[in-house]
């Protein structure tokens, strides 16, 4: 894969959504975060349309990475809902 290059794009989001997005990034530059989102979207499309053996292997590796991220998120959310003072959580 080639080295990433700068691209220009406009993003449509409410002020509140954009502020929340920026806040959650911390020190990560917006350009880096948006680049990751683009890569994830391209990967999602590749996973759903993989047909040859190598593409399927790459898609499977990518899907496992996404599944690991989701598993970590689920575990964190389950811990948050089961901690004291979490309110009436736990309902799905």
Backbone as JSON, one array per atom type, in Angstrom:
{
  "sequence": "XXXXXXXXXXXXXXXXXXXXXXXXXXXXXXXXXXXXXXXXXXXXXXXXXXXXXXXXXXXXXXXXXXXXXXXXXXXXXXXXXXXXXXXXXXXX",
  "N": [[0.85, -1.18, 0.0], [0.47, 2.24, -0.74], [1.97, 5.24, 0.58], [0.0, 7.4, 2.66], [-1.73, 10.29, 1.32], [-2.45, 13.79, 1.45], [-5.83, 14.83, 1.31], [-8.72, 16.69, 0.23], [-11.8, 17.51, 1.64], [-15.25, 18.21, 2.37], [-17.2, 18.13, 5.29], [-20.36, 17.26, 6.4], [-22.03, 17.95, 9.26], [-23.77, 18.39, 12.34], [-23.2, 21.2, 14.56], [-22.98, 20.31, 17.19], [-22.49, 17.55, 16.9], [-20.07, 17.63, 15.48], [-18.42, 18.94, 17.35], [-18.43, 17.03, 19.41], [-17.19, 14.9, 18.1], [-14.65, 16.02, 17.55], [-13.79, 16.41, 20.2], [-13.59, 13.79, 21.16], [-11.44, 12.87, 19.77], [-9.13, 13.75, 20.95], [-5.72, 14.2, 20.93], [-5.37, 13.34, 18.37], [-5.07, 14.19, 15.0], [-7.69, 15.62, 12.99], [-7.6, 15.02, 10.29], [-6.26, 12.57, 10.24], [-8.03, 10.91, 11.66], [-10.31, 11.04, 9.99], [-9.23, 9.89, 7.72], [-8.88, 7.27, 8.65], [-11.57, 6.56, 8.93], [-12.35, 6.57, 6.23], [-10.72, 4.49, 5.26], [-11.82, 2.37, 6.75], [-14.41, 2.26, 5.68], [-13.87, 1.59, 3.01], [-12.75, -0.9, 3.49], [-15.0, -2.21, 4.54], [-16.64, -2.38, 2.3], [-15.0, -3.97, 0.7], [-14.95, -6.3, 2.24], [-17.56, -7.19, 1.95], [-17.74, -7.8, -0.71], [-15.75, -9.54, -1.49], [-14.22, -12.03, -3.51], [-12.2, -13.66, -4.81], [-9.64, -15.94, -3.61], [-7.47, -14.67, -2.19], [-8.49, -12.1, -1.7], [-10.65, -12.79, -0.11], [-9.31, -13.83, 2.11], [-7.98, -11.54, 3.06], [-10.21, -9.95, 3.59], [-11.38, -11.49, 5.6], [-9.44, -11.32, 7.64], [-9.61, -8.56, 8.12], [-12.29, -8.38, 8.93], [-12.17, -9.85, 11.29], [-10.58, -8.14, 12.84], [-12.31, -5.95, 13.1], [-14.34, -7.27, 14.5], [-12.99, -7.84, 16.89], [-12.62, -5.23, 17.87], [-15.3, -4.53, 18.27], [-15.99, -6.44, 20.22], [-14.4, -5.58, 22.36], [-15.58, -3.08, 22.82], [-18.19, -3.88, 23.53], [-17.63, -5.3, 25.9], [-16.64, -3.21, 27.51], [-18.91, -1.57, 27.67], [-20.69, -3.31, 28.93], [-19.42, -3.6, 31.39], [-19.7, -0.97, 32.28], [-22.48, -0.76, 32.56], [-22.94, -2.52, 34.59], [-21.69, -1.53, 36.77], [-21.73, 0.04, 40.04], [-24.14, 2.6, 40.47], [-24.73, 2.91, 37.84], [-27.23, 3.11, 36.91], [-30.35, 2.14, 35.4], [-29.31, 0.19, 33.63], [-28.29, -2.48, 31.38], [-30.4, -3.55, 30.02], [-31.19, -4.69, 26.79]],
  "CA": [[0.0, 0.0, 0.0], [1.25, 3.48, -0.84], [1.93, 6.2, 1.69], [-1.18, 8.28, 2.57], [-1.56, 11.66, 0.84], [-3.5, 14.71, 1.88], [-7.01, 15.0, 0.45], [-9.58, 17.76, 0.69], [-13.22, 17.15, 1.63], [-16.12, 18.92, 3.31], [-17.96, 17.2, 6.12], [-21.62, 17.82, 6.88], [-22.41, 17.46, 10.59], [-24.23, 19.49, 13.19], [-22.15, 21.75, 15.42], [-22.86, 19.45, 18.36], [-21.84, 16.3, 16.48], [-18.67, 17.93, 15.15], [-17.72, 19.21, 18.6], [-18.24, 15.75, 20.11], [-16.18, 14.16, 17.33], [-13.35, 16.64, 17.82], [-13.42, 16.17, 21.6], [-13.2, 12.39, 21.37], [-10.17, 12.61, 19.09], [-7.98, 14.09, 21.78], [-4.61, 14.8, 20.18], [-5.34, 12.82, 17.01], [-5.53, 15.17, 14.02], [-8.93, 15.29, 12.3], [-7.26, 14.41, 9.01], [-5.91, 11.16, 10.49], [-9.27, 10.22, 12.04], [-11.15, 10.91, 8.8], [-8.56, 8.9, 6.87], [-9.23, 5.95, 9.19], [-12.97, 6.3, 8.58], [-12.37, 6.23, 4.8], [-10.16, 3.15, 5.14], [-12.78, 1.41, 7.28], [-15.51, 2.14, 4.72], [-13.35, 0.82, 1.88], [-12.63, -2.28, 3.99], [-16.35, -2.77, 4.67], [-17.07, -2.74, 0.95], [-14.17, -5.1, 0.26], [-15.39, -7.51, 2.96], [-18.85, -7.65, 1.45], [-17.69, -8.17, -2.13], [-14.58, -10.37, -1.77], [-14.56, -13.24, -4.24], [-11.06, -14.54, -5.01], [-9.12, -16.48, -2.36], [-6.66, -13.69, -1.47], [-9.38, -11.04, -1.23], [-11.43, -13.36, 1.0], [-8.41, -13.92, 3.27], [-7.79, -10.17, 3.56], [-11.5, -9.54, 4.15], [-11.55, -12.23, 6.86], [-8.55, -10.68, 8.62], [-10.19, -7.26, 8.43], [-13.52, -8.61, 9.69], [-11.76, -10.27, 12.65], [-10.13, -6.94, 13.54], [-13.52, -5.22, 13.46], [-15.02, -8.05, 15.55], [-12.24, -7.62, 18.13], [-12.96, -3.88, 18.34], [-16.66, -4.59, 18.79], [-15.97, -7.21, 21.47], [-13.85, -4.7, 23.4], [-16.6, -2.09, 23.1], [-19.26, -4.55, 24.26], [-17.15, -5.58, 27.25], [-16.59, -1.94, 28.24], [-20.28, -1.13, 27.94], [-21.26, -4.22, 29.93], [-18.85, -3.21, 32.69], [-20.29, 0.31, 32.67], [-23.86, -0.95, 32.99], [-23.02, -3.35, 35.79], [-21.02, -0.86, 37.88], [-22.66, 0.77, 40.92], [-24.5, 3.96, 40.02], [-24.89, 2.92, 36.39], [-28.65, 3.32, 36.59], [-31.13, 0.98, 35.01], [-28.71, -0.38, 32.43], [-28.33, -3.9, 31.26], [-31.45, -3.94, 29.08], [-30.74, -4.56, 25.4]],
  "C": [[0.89, 1.24, 0.0], [1.07, 4.33, 0.41], [0.7, 7.11, 1.54], [-0.81, 9.67, 2.08], [-2.69, 12.5, 1.39], [-4.59, 14.79, 0.83], [-7.84, 16.13, 1.03], [-11.02, 17.28, 0.59], [-13.96, 18.04, 2.61], [-16.93, 17.87, 4.04], [-19.22, 17.9, 6.59], [-21.98, 17.15, 8.2], [-22.89, 18.67, 11.39], [-23.07, 19.98, 14.04], [-21.91, 20.85, 16.62], [-22.13, 18.16, 18.03], [-20.36, 16.54, 16.19], [-17.86, 18.19, 16.42], [-17.45, 17.93, 19.38], [-17.16, 14.91, 19.42], [-14.79, 14.7, 17.62], [-12.87, 16.34, 19.24], [-12.93, 14.74, 21.81], [-11.88, 12.04, 20.71], [-8.96, 12.88, 19.97], [-6.92, 14.77, 20.94], [-4.51, 14.29, 18.75], [-5.84, 13.89, 16.03], [-6.8, 14.7, 13.32], [-8.62, 14.58, 10.99], [-6.93, 12.92, 9.17], [-7.17, 10.37, 10.81], [-10.17, 10.02, 10.82], [-10.54, 9.92, 7.82], [-8.86, 7.49, 7.34], [-10.67, 5.58, 8.85], [-13.1, 5.89, 7.1], [-11.84, 4.82, 4.61], [-11.13, 2.08, 5.64], [-13.93, 1.19, 6.3], [-15.08, 1.33, 3.5], [-13.22, -0.66, 2.28], [-13.99, -2.96, 4.1], [-16.86, -3.21, 3.3], [-16.3, -3.95, 0.44], [-14.61, -6.4, 0.94], [-16.67, -8.07, 2.35], [-18.8, -8.12, 0.0], [-16.49, -9.05, -2.48], [-14.99, -11.65, -2.48], [-13.36, -14.17, -4.44], [-10.44, -14.89, -3.65], [-8.32, -15.45, -1.55], [-7.54, -12.57, -0.91], [-10.23, -11.54, -0.05], [-10.57, -13.44, 2.25], [-8.21, -12.54, 3.89], [-9.08, -9.68, 4.22], [-11.75, -10.23, 5.48], [-10.67, -11.64, 7.95], [-9.12, -9.34, 9.07], [-11.45, -7.42, 9.28], [-13.2, -9.05, 11.12], [-11.3, -9.07, 13.47], [-11.33, -6.11, 13.99], [-14.26, -5.94, 14.58], [-14.31, -7.88, 16.89], [-12.54, -6.25, 18.72], [-14.36, -3.86, 18.94], [-16.73, -5.35, 20.11], [-15.43, -6.37, 22.61], [-14.86, -3.64, 23.8], [-17.74, -2.7, 23.92], [-18.84, -4.82, 25.7], [-17.11, -4.31, 28.09], [-17.98, -1.47, 28.61], [-20.96, -2.02, 28.98], [-20.71, -3.9, 31.32], [-19.48, -1.92, 33.19], [-21.71, 0.13, 33.16], [-23.97, -1.77, 34.26], [-22.33, -2.68, 36.99], [-22.04, -0.13, 38.74], [-22.9, 2.18, 40.39], [-24.69, 4.05, 38.53], [-26.33, 3.12, 35.98], [-29.3, 2.04, 36.18], [-30.59, 0.39, 33.72], [-28.88, -1.87, 32.38], [-29.44, -4.39, 30.33], [-30.94, -3.73, 27.66], [-31.9, -4.38, 24.51]]
}
